[in-house]
Amino acid sequence: MSTEMAAASIGDRLDRLAWSRRHTTILIALGAGWMFDSFEVQVFSSAVGPLGDEFRASVFARDAVLAVWLVGILLGALVGGRLTDRFGRRRLFLVTLLWYAGFTMLTGLAPSLGWVYALRFLAALGVGAEYAIVNAAIAEFMPARVRGRANAVVMNFWPAGAILAALMAYLLLNSAALSAGLSWRLTFVVGGLLALVVLFFRRRIPESPRWLAVRGRHAEADAIVCALEAASGQPASPGHASAEVAPLATGAALRELVRRHPGRLALGASLDLAEAFGYYGLFALLSVVVLPQVQFSQAEIPFFYILGNLGALAGGLLMSSFFDRLGHRRTVLGCYTAAAAGVGFLAAATATGSAAWVTVAFVVANACATAAWTSAYPTFTELFPTHLRGAGVGASVAIGRVGAIVGTLLLPALATTAGATTSYLLVVGFWLAGAGAMAVYARRGGPEAAGRSLEALSPRSDLATTAA
């Protein structure tokens, strides 16, 4: 056997790296972008009141801004997933961050509600693209033994961003020195400027060596891995070429996913649909129906969400501590079931009419829900082959946003006619459906990815067939 044939592949070399400061830099830079995606969503939730008052918008018109936002995320996830598979992870995670930061700042200058709709839609395209790009990049950089935990930690920058947004919105929107019309505008402008800071860190992240190798750019991939090996204190080892895969058009990529990886695509779509319906729908239900019903004042609502997101952060970080040890399939199944139980607890608390009990139950429910979705994203992301990873995640997220749109519009309306308990039970059903999807996947022999290389999860025969 020749030296070249015996040499480790790019993936093998990445998987055996010791953790280094370069890994920490990559994790923080990608997580910070995810944090400001969350920041973006939460800022609007806080600012929609004074924004709607300034433009004299009806309740429907205010809700429509969220619907436009979710449609933008849906399209952004589909398009961004394909673009990152075609043009690379690094180029796209720089462009999308600049994109949504710019349109967020412009929202603060919007002269009319129509402009708010347009700018929210454009900003959402960038946020939707981030879902596919960040998940693909973090999975492809991290060593297999810690890949799940590292990806879960990145996902948990989301509740951290929500806490930051709630605090900033509270300070700006309640400032005696600022008028209501100026405060909501300044909230968007400052949020966009803060997101631009992340660009300083992201520009230091190299391109994914796995993506480069699949595209036939072996010298570039080898140079990046050599630098990571040096940063980890390990000797560089020569790599050998892997099969080159030509980029596919969006339709062709989706057809290949359906034809060659239907079970994995169905799992990703089912998990994302269940969590998006439950997560976004629950927040809409609380904001529109439950919090007024249990007599939360406007001044108390920001603190309600801060406490809820502290619970979310605790739940997500707790999950990440045992994610790789317990196994990804078991963790997702357990967390989705716990999320259903958490919503059941919230339903019981709401029935008491006690604001204190609703707060406690929301902290628990949000902790379980965050543990569920932060375990789901790494799980289905790593199952797609490198040349289709962005497309697979993007398609799953796009289907999930349909659930978010339906949940956001349906649950408050259903609660006003049939009671909040009915809406809660529907959310419970969706979380259990996600758990059921994972159970079916495991029962049918879907692979357990914890601790396994991405290449082992995507057989070389798949690449060879595609390249041919």
Residue, then its C-alpha position, 0 to 999 in steps of 0.5 A: m500500500s502506498t504512502e498516499m493510500a495509507a494517509a488519513s483523509i481530511g475528515d479523519r484528520l479533523d476528527r482526531l484533532a485535540w481541542s484548540r483555541r482555533h476550535t474555540t474561536i470558530l465556535i464563538a464566532l459562529g455562535a455569536g452570529w446565531m445569537f444575533d439571529s435570535f436578537e433580531v427576532q426578540v427585538f421585534s417582539s419587544a418593538v412591535g407595540p410602539l412601532g404599530d402605535e406610530f403607524r396606527a397598525s391594526v392587530f392583524a397588521r402587526d401580526a402580519v409583520l411576523a408572518v412576513w418574517l417567517v416567510g422570509i426565513l422559509l425562502g432564505a433557508l431554501v436559497g441559502g442552503r443551496l448557495t452554501d453548498r455551491f459557493g462555500r460556508r465561509r463566503l455565505f456566513l460573511v455575506t448573510l451576517l452583513w445582509y441582515a445587519g444592514f436591513t435591520m438597521l434600515t428598519g429603524l429608518a422605515p418611513s411607513l409600515g409598508w417599508v417595515y414589511a419589505l425590510r423585515f422580509l429582506a432581513a429574514l432572508g439572511v436569518g433563514a440562510e444562517y440556519a443552514i450555513v452555521n449548522a453545516a459549518i460547525a458540524e464540518f469543523m468539529p472533531a467527531r467525539v465532541r461534534g454534537r456537544a459543540n453544535a448544541v453549544v452554538m445553538n444555545f447562543w440563541p437564548a443568550g441573544a434573546i436575553l440580551a435583546a430583552l434587556m436592551a429593549y427594556l432599557l431603550l423602550n422605557s427610557a424617559a429620555l427617548s420618545a416611543g417613536l425614537s426608541w423602537r427605531l434606535t432598538f433596530v439600529v443598535g441591534g444591527l450595529l452590534a451584529l456587525v461586530v461579529l464580522f470581525f470574528r467571523r472573517r478569521i474562520p477559514e473555509s470548511p476543509r470538507w467542503l473544499a475537498v468535495r469540490g476538488r480543492h485539495a491543496e486549500a483543504d490540506a493547508i487549512v487542516c495543517a494549520l488546525e493541526a499545528a494549533s492543536g500541537q499535532p504533526a501535519s499528516p498528508g491527505h489524499a484526494s476525495a471524490e469531487v462532486a459537481p455542484l447541483a442546481t436547487g431542483a437537482a439537489l432536492r431530487e437527490l435528497v428525496r431519491r437517495h436520503p428520503g428517511r434523513l430528509a423526512l426526519g429533519a423536516s419532521l423534527d423542525l416542523a414539530e419544534a417550530f410549530g410548538y416554539y413559535g406558536l407557544f410564544a404567540l399564544l402566550s403574548v396574545v392570549v395567556l399573559p393578558q388573561v393572567q394579568f401581566s402588565q406591560a412592564e412585567i412582560p420583558f422580565f417574564y421572557i428574560l426568566g423564560n430564556l434563562g430557563a431555556l439557556a439552562g435547559g439547552l446547556l444541560m442537554s449538551s452536557f450528555f448529548d454525545r454520551l447518551g446518544h443523539r437519537r435517545t437525547v432527541l426522543g427524550c427531549y421532545t417528550a419532555a417538551a410535550a410534558g413541559v407544555g402540559f405543565l404550562a396548560a395546568a398552570t394557566a388553568t389556575g389563573s396564577a401569574a406566578w405559576v405561569t411564570v414557573a411553568f414557562v421557565v420549565a417548558n422553555a427549558c425542555a423546548t430548547a433542549a429539544w430543538t438544540s438537540a434536533y438541529p445537530t442530529f439531522t444536520e450531520l446525517f446529510p452528505t457534505h455536498l448536500r448538507g446545506a440543501g438538506v438543512g435548508a429544506s428541513v428548516a423551510i418545512g419547519r417555518v410552515g409549521a411556525i406560520v401555522g402555529t403563530l396564526l392558529l393557536p391564538a385564534l383557537a384559544t380565543t374560541a375554544g380556550a387556551t387548553t385546546s391550543y396547548l394540547l395541539v402543541v403537545g401533539f406536535w412535540l409528540a409527533g417529533a418524538g415519534a418521528m425519531a422513534v420510527y427513524a431509530r426503529r428502522g435502523g437510522p444510524e446513531a451519529a454520536g462520535r462517528s465521522l461525517e464520512a462514515l455517515s455518508p458512504r463513499s458510494d454516494l459520492a461516487t454515484t453523484a460524481a459519475 
